[in-house]
């Protein structure tokens, strides 16, 4: 069974540009999450999808971030326009069923904004 | 509010030493779940263990053991006879039904970098 995959693994963009991160959850997992780790700090929750619906987006930092999950399969996280403080590692995780007790994480996308 | 504190930023040991990683948490919920994840150099977060708030039994899995104490709000992780392959960043995390929303949001500690020298 394939795990959670994320694309790209690394992205380097200039301030003001747009970047789109993609996450493919484990097949059959209804729950999909985005987290972010800014350099040296804790991993912070961004949002949670149940199928294609946003269950909780309380961690989204501002309206420059847009997450979508069309059709309830893969998800994208767009940052537009990117700022320097957006640099970090973006993790995606997925879990099965209503009880989201075990979240399986992808390898992350390292985003560097210069 | 939920909070997880891993006071040890970095730990360095020599192979075969035992090492304990500390984790202290805060939550007002009576039902919650605690986790440890390992992040090896490859970057992904690898699930190690989940513990329910109503089960304070300690757990051992090979060289790994976990000590959960509700009285001190701690969930410490011990590696016995450490090996070089144990070198990684270890994260403690809390999952609770904060504010009545679904159990979805993991609250992480800052992570402890463990380096095991040969």
Interface residues (C-beta under 8 A of the other chain):
Chain A: X3 X31 X33 X35 X40 X41 X42 X43 X44 X45 X48 X50 X55 X56 X58 X59 X89 X91 X93 X98 X99 X100 X101 X102 X103 X104 X105 X106 X107 X108 X110
Chain B: X4 X33 X37 X42 X43 X44 X45 X46 X47 X50 X91 X93 X95 X101 X102 X103 X104 X105 X106 X107 X108 X109 X110 X111
